[in-house]
Amino acid sequence: MENAPTHTPEHSGPHHPPVSTYLKVFGWLTAFTIIELALSFLPSEEIKVPALVFFAVLKAILVVMFYMHLKYDRFLYTVILAVGVGFALLIGTFLPLVQK
């Protein structure tokens, strides 16, 4: 049995990151939420709204990538998400300008 091959499957089921990864992401989400709360008290709408949208998108990306495991899925799914988010941001940015 010296030459018996060792069985090492290429993919042994779904990948689950360690709990520490989830806790780090939770920490970042908490920090971004605190920043958003602080930004909401700014008087200038010109700075506040884009910054809040930025942090909302950043938090959504973190949730989708780690808690919904998109990071460990096919790259095509990430591209589809990025195109959708980019399109939504473009519409949200330019639609109010067209409405005026």
Beta strands, then each sheet from edge to edge (+ up, - down):
end
